[in-house]
Structures are given as structure tokens and as C-alpha cells.
């Protein structure tokens, strides 16, 4: 999608601090981190958000979670991290390209909001 911030990051048109990339996703550091580790994991396929995902996107959704686990292990936070999909503006979603937040490296309180 030509006007999507995350599509432009994936295409290399906007710089980002890349953490990981494969055929299905691109992961990069959040520019406004809420924890010592705050990585956004974005599918290369443009999907507006979780509520717009289709059954055929299930493998991509699982892949994003497995990528988060991989990054968590690499960052040595595998015993204390959170993954979050924000859905809609009321939850804090401000970029309408599905993305998974990986947060860790500090004590995470509950409830989260």
C-alpha cells in the first residue's frame, strides 16, 4: 500500500533499525519504546489490523508470534516478555498495518492498560 508507513519501512523508503527480516515479516525497533526491548514485528503482506485478518492469514499471525519468541531468546528475555496486537484507535493502534509489539527487559505490570 503506497501511503502506509510500515509498507514504506519494509520497502526501505523510510529508515528503521532492523532487528530481523525473512520472507514473511520485518521486525524493527519501536521509535517510542515502552520497555528496554520494544520491537514491532510486521507482516510484509499489508493487513490493516487483526480484525481485518482473514483465515488465510492464520499462518502469518503464528509466524509473527514465533518471530517474537525468536527475538526474545536472542535478547535473553525469553522468561519475561509480552506480545501485543493493538486493535483499533481505542487500543492505541495508530498505524493501520497489522503489527505485533514485543515488549520486555523490565517488569511488566498487570493489568496492562
URBEL-V77351 format. One record per pair of residues at least 12 apart in sequence whose C-alpha atoms are under 8 Angstrom apart, sorted by the first residue. I is the first residue (numbers start at 0). J is the second residue. D is the distance in Angstrom with one decimal. If there is no record, write none. Layout:
i | j | d
I | J | D
I | J | D
This chain:
i | j | d
0 | 45 | 6.8
3 | 94 | 7.8
3 | 95 | 7.6
3 | 96 | 7.3
4 | 94 | 7.2
5 | 41 | 7.6
5 | 94 | 7.6
5 | 96 | 6.6
6 | 43 | 7.3
6 | 45 | 7.2
6 | 96 | 7.9
9 | 25 | 6.5
9 | 43 | 6.9
15 | 27 | 6.3
15 | 28 | 7.2
16 | 28 | 5.6
18 | 38 | 7.8
22 | 43 | 7.7
23 | 42 | 5.8
23 | 43 | 5.5
23 | 44 | 7.4
23 | 59 | 7.1
23 | 62 | 7.9
24 | 40 | 6.7
24 | 41 | 5.4
24 | 42 | 4.2
24 | 43 | 5.0
24 | 63 | 7.2
25 | 40 | 5.9
25 | 41 | 5.3
25 | 42 | 6.4
25 | 43 | 6.6
26 | 38 | 6.5
26 | 39 | 5.5
26 | 40 | 4.2
26 | 41 | 6.0
27 | 39 | 5.5
27 | 40 | 6.7
33 | 102 | 7.4
34 | 102 | 5.9
34 | 103 | 5.9
34 | 104 | 6.4
34 | 105 | 6.4
35 | 102 | 7.6
35 | 103 | 6.4
35 | 104 | 5.1
35 | 105 | 6.8
36 | 101 | 7.1
36 | 102 | 5.4
36 | 103 | 5.0
36 | 104 | 5.7
37 | 100 | 6.6
37 | 101 | 5.4
37 | 102 | 4.7
37 | 103 | 6.8
38 | 100 | 5.8
38 | 101 | 5.1
38 | 102 | 6.8
39 | 98 | 6.1
39 | 99 | 5.6
39 | 100 | 4.8
39 | 101 | 6.3
40 | 63 | 6.3
40 | 66 | 7.7
40 | 67 | 7.3
40 | 98 | 5.5
40 | 99 | 5.0
40 | 100 | 6.5
40 | 101 | 7.5
41 | 63 | 7.3
41 | 96 | 7.7
41 | 97 | 6.4
41 | 98 | 4.6
41 | 99 | 6.5
42 | 59 | 6.9
42 | 63 | 7.2
42 | 97 | 7.0
42 | 98 | 7.0
45 | 96 | 6.0
45 | 97 | 7.3
46 | 95 | 7.9
46 | 96 | 5.5
46 | 97 | 5.5
47 | 95 | 4.9
47 | 96 | 4.4
47 | 97 | 5.4
48 | 86 | 6.4
48 | 87 | 7.6
48 | 95 | 6.2
48 | 96 | 5.8
48 | 97 | 4.3
48 | 98 | 7.6
49 | 84 | 7.2
49 | 86 | 6.3
49 | 97 | 6.2
50 | 86 | 7.0
63 | 99 | 6.9
64 | 82 | 7.6
64 | 99 | 7.7
67 | 82 | 7.4
67 | 101 | 6.2
71 | 101 | 8.0
76 | 103 | 6.4
76 | 104 | 6.1
79 | 103 | 6.3
79 | 104 | 7.3
79 | 105 | 8.0
79 | 106 | 7.7
80 | 101 | 7.0
80 | 102 | 5.5
80 | 103 | 4.3
80 | 104 | 7.2
80 | 107 | 7.7
81 | 100 | 7.8
81 | 101 | 5.9
81 | 102 | 5.2
81 | 103 | 6.4
81 | 107 | 7.9
82 | 99 | 6.5
82 | 100 | 5.4
82 | 101 | 4.7
82 | 102 | 6.4
83 | 99 | 5.6
83 | 100 | 5.0
83 | 101 | 6.8
84 | 97 | 7.7
84 | 98 | 6.5
84 | 99 | 5.1
84 | 100 | 6.5
85 | 99 | 7.9
